[in-house]
Amino acid sequence: MTDMSMALNELLEKREASSDFLRDTLTFLLQELMEQEVNGRCGAERHARTDERITHRNGYRDRPLETRLGRVDLKVPKLREGSYFPGFLEPRRMSEKALTAVVQEAYVKGISTRKVDDLVQSMGMSGISKSQVSRLCAEIDERVDAFLNRPLEGRWPYLWLDATYIKSREHGTVTSQAVVVATAVNQDGYREVLGLSVGPAETEAFWTDFLRSLVARGLAGTRLVVSDAHEGLKKAIATVLTGAGWQRCRVHFMRNVASAVPKKHQPAVIAAVRTALNQPDQREASRQWREVADGLRGRFPKAAACLDNAEEDVLAYMAFPKAHWPKLSSTNGLERLNKEIKRRSNVVGIFPNNPSVIRLVGAVLLEQSDEWQVSRRYMSLESLAPVLQSDGSDEADKLTFENAA
């Protein structure tokens, strides 16, 4: 301990003269951490003679560590019997490794983006090897592929669908690619990411193929699908998920209504529409909805027409247990996930190809889905019971759900 204090004091005395003070401090602390851990493994401090000793040291092996402060050269202690490897040198989280792979792949393929150099420096990367790229990509691709193609077992009463756009270089041209994501609640009340697909546009055919792939993997028992009002997506839902209801995201709808009135009147119109959404049941909500539409018809006919056409779709969530309403009325939960995807992908800028998009986004989704599995239930088993037990007929559902509420 005395040696450690002396070394630390010496380092502190040099802080004014050294521009690498933070990096030197980090190196010292990590090295000391390893020494203390190895003392514990050996059962004795270095050079100490004691009956409690289990094994002896056997030199060091050099191990560089890339950090945001730059490269740190560490000496990892070796043991004569057994092995030692510090936990802080374990491989980075999968999404961070995927981000590294994307940038490395961009360099290897000769693709240049304005942000790549800054990214490399921020991650402390100092060299690129084609063999390293291949190994890293293969490891990530294997896990992401297994996750995105896993069988879907049980029932999935609620499904959320949404898309975001990421720039990718396909066939030598940089284009915006649609990245569509599906999340759902399973019969045990937990959220999971079900699937991911990347394509040039959100066409009906694209959405249909995506939904069919989910069904082929085992998606079943879906009672309600929540999404925006994209026409291609709506048609795909009706074609593939027959028997499931559709909930139009009310946040997207509010934006549509606001765009139909002058800006200075938007707050008042939005507040009026919200009075319908704040009603205690679907019957009262419909009554208030029509009153609001009639009140807007004289001054804002476009907004009134918007309400006329969307009443059933925007209020669809009210046919389900009241405990689920806040989560069924919009795609907000999925949009938060899309923001995380954009945050990670914006660092890259332009992806070298679509497989690299799937690699990075898939790694992000895998991590998020794993976190959901170890967190609290998204919906309680008690509140889900009537949804899972109902036979799909409207009257039976309403009676069961009202009793549950």
C-alpha positions as CSV (number, residue, x, y, z in Angstrom):
1,M,0.0,0.0,0.0
2,T,2.9,2.3,0.8
3,D,4.4,1.7,-2.7
4,M,1.0,2.5,-4.2
5,S,0.7,5.8,-2.3
6,M,4.3,6.8,-3.4
7,A,3.6,6.0,-7.0
8,L,0.3,8.0,-7.0
9,N,2.0,11.0,-5.3
10,E,4.7,10.9,-7.9
11,L,2.1,10.9,-10.7
12,L,0.2,13.8,-9.1
13,E,3.4,15.9,-8.9
14,K,3.9,15.5,-12.7
15,R,0.4,16.6,-13.6
16,E,1.5,20.1,-14.5
17,A,4.3,19.0,-16.8
18,S,2.5,16.1,-18.5
19,S,-0.2,16.6,-21.1
20,D,-1.1,12.9,-20.7
21,F,-1.9,13.2,-17.0
22,L,-5.4,11.7,-17.3
23,R,-4.2,8.8,-19.5
24,D,-1.2,8.1,-17.1
25,T,-3.6,8.2,-14.2
26,L,-6.0,5.7,-15.8
27,T,-3.0,3.4,-16.7
28,F,-1.8,3.5,-13.1
29,L,-5.2,2.8,-11.6
30,L,-6.0,-0.1,-14.0
31,Q,-2.6,-1.6,-13.4
32,E,-3.0,-1.4,-9.7
33,L,-6.4,-2.9,-9.9
34,M,-5.0,-5.9,-11.7
35,E,-2.2,-6.3,-9.1
36,Q,-4.7,-6.3,-6.3
37,E,-6.9,-8.9,-8.0
38,V,-3.9,-11.2,-8.7
39,N,-2.8,-10.9,-5.0
40,G,-6.2,-12.3,-4.2
41,R,-5.9,-15.1,-6.7
42,C,-2.4,-16.0,-5.3
43,G,-3.4,-15.7,-1.7
44,A,-0.4,-13.6,-1.0
45,E,1.2,-10.3,-2.1
46,R,4.1,-10.2,-4.5
47,H,7.3,-11.8,-3.1
48,A,5.6,-12.6,0.2
49,R,6.3,-16.0,1.9
50,T,3.2,-17.4,3.5
51,D,1.5,-20.8,4.0
52,E,-1.8,-19.3,2.5
53,R,-0.2,-18.9,-1.0
54,I,-2.1,-20.8,-3.7
55,T,0.0,-20.0,-6.7
56,H,2.8,-17.8,-8.0
57,R,3.0,-15.1,-10.6
58,N,4.6,-15.9,-13.9
59,G,5.5,-12.6,-15.6
60,Y,3.3,-10.4,-17.7
61,R,1.8,-10.2,-21.1
62,D,1.3,-6.9,-22.9
63,R,-2.3,-5.9,-23.6
64,P,-3.3,-2.5,-25.2
65,L,-6.6,-1.0,-24.2
66,E,-8.3,1.5,-26.5
67,T,-10.1,4.3,-24.5
68,R,-11.5,7.7,-25.2
69,L,-8.3,9.1,-23.7
70,G,-6.3,7.2,-26.3
71,R,-4.3,3.9,-26.2
72,V,-3.4,2.6,-22.8
73,D,-0.6,-0.1,-22.7
74,L,-1.2,-2.5,-19.8
75,K,0.8,-5.4,-18.5
76,V,-1.6,-8.2,-17.5
77,P,-0.1,-10.5,-14.8
78,K,0.2,-14.2,-15.6
79,L,0.0,-17.1,-13.1
80,R,1.9,-20.4,-13.0
81,E,-1.3,-22.3,-12.2
82,G,-4.7,-21.2,-13.5
83,S,-5.4,-18.1,-15.5
84,Y,-6.2,-14.5,-14.9
85,F,-7.9,-11.9,-17.2
86,P,-9.3,-8.6,-15.8
87,G,-13.1,-8.0,-16.2
88,F,-12.6,-4.5,-17.6
89,L,-10.8,-6.0,-20.6
90,E,-13.7,-8.2,-21.6
91,P,-15.1,-7.6,-25.1
92,R,-17.2,-4.5,-25.4
93,R,-21.0,-4.7,-25.5
94,M,-22.2,-6.1,-28.7
95,S,-23.7,-2.9,-30.1
96,E,-20.3,-1.1,-29.5
97,K,-18.5,-3.9,-31.3
98,A,-21.0,-3.6,-34.1
99,L,-20.3,0.1,-34.4
100,T,-16.6,-0.6,-34.5
101,A,-17.1,-3.2,-37.2
102,V,-19.2,-0.9,-39.3
103,V,-16.5,1.8,-39.3
104,Q,-13.7,-0.7,-39.9
105,E,-15.7,-2.2,-42.8
106,A,-16.2,1.2,-44.3
107,Y,-12.4,1.8,-44.3
108,V,-11.6,-1.7,-45.7
109,K,-14.1,-1.2,-48.5
110,G,-12.7,2.2,-49.4
111,I,-15.9,4.0,-48.3
112,S,-15.4,7.5,-46.9
113,T,-17.8,9.5,-44.8
114,R,-17.2,12.8,-43.2
115,K,-17.6,11.4,-39.7
116,V,-15.5,8.3,-39.9
117,D,-12.2,10.0,-38.8
118,D,-13.9,11.7,-35.9
119,L,-15.5,8.4,-34.9
120,V,-12.2,6.5,-35.0
121,Q,-10.5,9.1,-32.8
122,S,-13.3,9.2,-30.3
123,M,-13.2,5.4,-29.9
124,G,-9.4,5.4,-29.6
125,M,-8.9,3.0,-32.6
126,S,-5.3,3.0,-33.9
127,G,-5.3,0.3,-36.6
128,I,-7.4,-1.7,-39.0
129,S,-6.9,-5.3,-40.0
130,K,-9.0,-7.2,-42.5
131,S,-8.8,-10.4,-40.5
132,Q,-10.0,-8.5,-37.4
133,V,-12.9,-7.1,-39.3
134,S,-13.8,-10.6,-40.6
135,R,-13.7,-12.1,-37.1
136,L,-15.6,-9.3,-35.5
137,C,-18.3,-9.2,-38.1
138,A,-18.8,-13.0,-38.1
139,E,-19.2,-13.1,-34.4
140,I,-21.8,-10.3,-34.4
141,D,-23.6,-11.5,-37.5
142,E,-24.1,-15.0,-36.0
143,R,-25.7,-13.7,-32.8
144,V,-27.9,-11.1,-34.5
145,D,-29.0,-13.6,-37.1
146,A,-30.0,-16.2,-34.4
147,F,-31.9,-13.4,-32.6
148,L,-33.8,-12.1,-35.6
149,N,-34.7,-15.6,-36.9
150,R,-35.6,-17.3,-33.6
151,P,-38.9,-19.1,-33.3
152,L,-41.8,-17.1,-31.8
153,E,-43.6,-19.2,-29.3
154,G,-46.8,-18.6,-27.5
155,R,-49.3,-15.8,-28.1
156,W,-48.5,-12.2,-28.8
157,P,-51.7,-10.1,-28.1
158,Y,-50.2,-6.7,-29.0
159,L,-47.9,-5.7,-31.8
160,W,-46.2,-2.4,-32.5
161,L,-44.8,-1.5,-35.9
162,D,-42.8,1.5,-37.0
163,A,-40.0,2.6,-39.4
164,T,-37.1,4.9,-39.4
165,Y,-34.6,5.8,-42.2
166,I,-30.9,5.3,-42.4
167,K,-28.5,6.2,-45.2
168,S,-26.7,3.3,-46.8
169,R,-24.6,2.7,-50.0
170,E,-26.3,0.2,-52.2
171,H,-25.1,-0.6,-55.7
172,G,-22.7,2.3,-55.6
173,T,-25.4,4.9,-54.7
174,V,-26.2,6.4,-51.3
175,T,-29.9,6.1,-50.5
176,S,-32.2,6.3,-47.5
177,Q,-33.2,2.8,-46.5
178,A,-36.3,2.0,-44.5
179,V,-35.5,0.2,-41.3
180,V,-38.7,-1.4,-40.0
181,V,-38.9,-2.8,-36.5
182,A,-41.6,-4.9,-34.7
183,T,-42.0,-5.2,-31.0
184,A,-44.7,-7.1,-29.1
185,V,-46.0,-8.1,-25.7
186,N,-45.9,-11.9,-25.1
187,Q,-48.5,-13.9,-23.1
188,D,-46.3,-13.4,-20.0
189,G,-46.6,-9.6,-20.2
190,Y,-43.0,-8.9,-21.3
191,R,-41.9,-6.9,-24.3
192,E,-39.7,-8.3,-26.9
193,V,-38.3,-7.2,-30.2
194,L,-39.7,-9.6,-32.8
195,G,-38.0,-8.6,-36.0
196,L,-36.1,-6.2,-38.2
197,S,-36.0,-5.6,-42.0
198,V,-34.2,-3.1,-44.2
199,G,-35.4,-2.1,-47.7
200,P,-35.6,0.8,-50.1
201,A,-39.1,2.0,-49.2
202,E,-42.2,1.2,-47.0
203,T,-44.2,-0.3,-49.8
204,E,-47.2,-2.6,-49.3
205,A,-45.1,-5.5,-50.7
206,F,-42.2,-4.8,-48.3
207,W,-44.5,-4.7,-45.2
208,T,-46.4,-7.8,-46.4
209,D,-43.2,-9.8,-46.7
210,F,-42.0,-8.6,-43.3
211,L,-45.3,-9.6,-41.6
212,R,-45.4,-12.9,-43.3
213,S,-41.9,-13.6,-42.1
214,L,-43.1,-13.0,-38.5
215,V,-46.1,-15.3,-39.0
216,A,-43.8,-18.0,-40.5
217,R,-41.6,-17.8,-37.3
218,G,-44.7,-18.4,-35.1
219,L,-46.4,-15.0,-34.5
220,A,-49.9,-15.8,-33.4
221,G,-52.8,-14.6,-31.2
222,T,-52.4,-10.9,-32.1
223,R,-55.4,-8.9,-31.1
224,L,-54.3,-5.4,-31.9
225,V,-51.6,-3.8,-34.1
226,V,-50.4,-0.3,-33.3
227,S,-48.8,1.8,-36.1
228,D,-49.0,5.0,-38.0
229,A,-51.5,5.4,-40.9
230,H,-49.1,4.4,-43.7
231,E,-51.3,3.0,-46.5
232,G,-49.0,0.2,-47.5
233,L,-48.7,-0.9,-43.9
234,K,-52.4,-0.8,-43.3
235,K,-53.1,-3.0,-46.3
236,A,-50.3,-5.4,-45.3
237,I,-51.8,-5.8,-41.8
238,A,-55.3,-6.5,-43.2
239,T,-53.8,-9.1,-45.6
240,V,-51.5,-11.0,-43.3
241,L,-52.9,-10.5,-39.7
242,T,-56.5,-11.2,-40.4
243,G,-58.7,-10.9,-37.3
244,A,-56.4,-8.4,-35.6
245,G,-57.6,-4.9,-34.9
246,W,-55.7,-1.8,-35.9
247,Q,-54.9,1.1,-33.7
248,R,-53.8,4.4,-35.4
249,C,-51.1,6.0,-33.3
250,R,-52.8,9.0,-31.7
251,V,-49.6,11.0,-31.6
252,H,-49.2,10.8,-35.3
253,F,-52.9,11.6,-35.7
254,M,-52.6,14.7,-33.6
255,R,-49.9,16.0,-35.9
256,N,-52.1,15.4,-38.9
257,V,-54.9,17.4,-37.3
258,A,-52.6,20.2,-36.4
259,S,-51.4,20.4,-40.0
260,A,-55.0,21.0,-41.1
261,V,-55.4,24.3,-39.1
262,P,-53.4,27.6,-39.0
263,K,-50.5,27.5,-36.5
264,K,-52.1,30.0,-34.1
265,H,-55.2,27.8,-33.7
266,Q,-53.3,24.5,-33.3
267,P,-53.1,24.5,-29.5
268,A,-56.8,25.1,-29.1
269,V,-57.8,22.4,-31.6
270,I,-55.4,19.9,-30.1
271,A,-56.8,20.6,-26.6
272,A,-60.4,20.1,-27.9
273,V,-59.5,16.7,-29.5
274,R,-57.8,15.6,-26.2
275,T,-61.1,16.1,-24.4
276,A,-62.4,13.1,-26.3
277,L,-59.3,11.0,-25.6
278,N,-59.7,11.7,-21.8
279,Q,-63.2,10.2,-21.6
280,P,-63.7,7.2,-19.2
281,D,-64.9,4.8,-21.9
282,Q,-65.2,4.3,-25.6
283,R,-68.9,5.3,-25.8
284,E,-68.3,8.7,-24.1
285,A,-65.2,9.2,-26.1
286,S,-67.1,8.7,-29.4
287,R,-69.8,11.1,-28.3
288,Q,-67.3,13.8,-27.4
289,W,-65.3,13.1,-30.6
290,R,-68.3,13.8,-32.7
291,E,-69.1,17.0,-30.8
292,V,-65.5,18.3,-31.3
293,A,-65.7,17.4,-35.1
294,D,-69.0,19.3,-35.4
295,G,-67.6,22.2,-33.6
296,L,-64.7,22.5,-36.0
297,R,-66.7,21.9,-39.1
298,G,-67.5,25.6,-39.7
299,R,-64.0,27.2,-39.3
300,F,-61.8,24.2,-40.0
301,P,-63.5,21.8,-42.3
302,K,-60.2,19.9,-43.1
303,A,-59.6,19.2,-39.4
304,A,-63.3,18.1,-39.0
305,A,-63.0,15.7,-42.0
306,C,-59.8,14.3,-40.4
307,L,-61.7,13.5,-37.2
308,D,-64.6,12.0,-39.2
309,N,-62.3,9.6,-41.0
310,A,-60.2,8.5,-38.1
311,E,-62.6,8.1,-35.1
312,E,-62.8,4.3,-35.2
313,D,-59.1,3.8,-35.7
314,V,-57.8,6.3,-33.1
315,L,-60.2,5.1,-30.4
316,A,-59.7,1.4,-31.1
317,Y,-57.5,0.9,-28.0
318,M,-60.5,1.8,-25.8
319,A,-62.0,-1.6,-26.6
320,F,-59.2,-3.3,-24.5
321,P,-58.5,-3.3,-20.8
322,K,-58.2,0.2,-19.4
323,A,-54.9,-0.7,-17.8
324,H,-53.4,-1.1,-21.3
325,W,-54.7,2.2,-22.7
326,P,-51.5,4.3,-22.1
327,K,-49.4,1.8,-24.0
328,L,-51.8,0.9,-26.8
329,S,-52.8,4.4,-27.9
330,S,-49.5,5.2,-29.6
331,T,-46.2,3.9,-30.9
332,N,-44.2,6.0,-28.4
333,G,-42.4,3.1,-26.9
334,L,-41.2,1.9,-30.3
335,E,-40.3,5.5,-31.3
336,R,-38.0,5.7,-28.2
337,L,-36.3,2.6,-29.5
338,N,-36.0,4.2,-32.9
339,K,-34.3,7.3,-31.4
340,E,-31.7,5.0,-29.9
341,I,-31.2,3.4,-33.3
342,K,-30.7,6.8,-34.8
343,R,-28.4,7.9,-32.1
344,R,-26.1,5.0,-32.8
345,S,-26.4,5.1,-36.6
346,N,-25.8,8.9,-36.8
347,V,-22.3,8.3,-35.5
348,V,-21.6,6.2,-38.6
349,G,-23.3,8.6,-41.1
350,I,-23.4,6.5,-44.3
351,F,-23.3,2.7,-43.9
352,P,-21.2,0.8,-46.4
353,N,-24.1,-1.6,-47.2
354,N,-27.4,-2.9,-45.9
355,P,-25.8,-5.9,-44.1
356,S,-23.9,-3.5,-41.9
357,V,-27.1,-1.7,-41.1
358,I,-28.7,-5.0,-39.9
359,R,-25.5,-5.8,-37.9
360,L,-25.5,-2.5,-35.9
361,V,-29.3,-2.1,-35.6
362,G,-29.8,-5.8,-34.8
363,A,-27.2,-5.6,-32.1
364,V,-29.0,-2.6,-30.5
365,L,-32.3,-4.4,-30.7
366,L,-30.9,-7.6,-29.2
367,E,-29.5,-5.7,-26.2
368,Q,-32.8,-3.9,-25.7
369,S,-34.8,-7.0,-25.9
370,D,-32.6,-8.7,-23.4
371,E,-32.9,-5.8,-21.0
372,W,-36.7,-6.0,-21.3
373,Q,-36.6,-9.7,-20.3
374,V,-34.9,-9.0,-17.0
375,S,-37.0,-5.9,-16.1
376,R,-40.5,-5.7,-14.7
377,R,-43.5,-6.9,-16.8
378,Y,-44.8,-4.4,-19.3
379,M,-48.3,-5.6,-18.6
380,S,-49.5,-7.6,-15.6
381,L,-50.8,-11.2,-16.0
382,E,-54.1,-10.1,-14.4
383,S,-54.7,-7.4,-17.0
384,L,-53.7,-9.7,-19.9
385,A,-55.9,-12.6,-18.8
386,P,-59.2,-11.3,-20.4
387,V,-57.4,-10.5,-23.7
388,L,-55.8,-14.0,-23.9
389,Q,-59.1,-15.7,-22.9
390,S,-61.5,-13.7,-25.2
391,D,-62.7,-15.4,-28.4
392,G,-62.5,-12.3,-30.6
393,S,-66.2,-11.4,-30.8
394,D,-66.8,-7.7,-30.1
395,E,-69.6,-8.0,-27.6
396,A,-67.9,-10.7,-25.5
397,D,-64.6,-8.7,-25.5
398,K,-66.3,-5.5,-24.3
399,L,-68.1,-7.3,-21.5
400,T,-64.9,-9.1,-20.4
401,F,-62.7,-6.1,-20.7
402,E,-65.1,-3.8,-18.8
403,N,-65.3,-6.3,-16.0
404,A,-61.5,-6.5,-15.9
405,A,-61.2,-2.7,-15.8
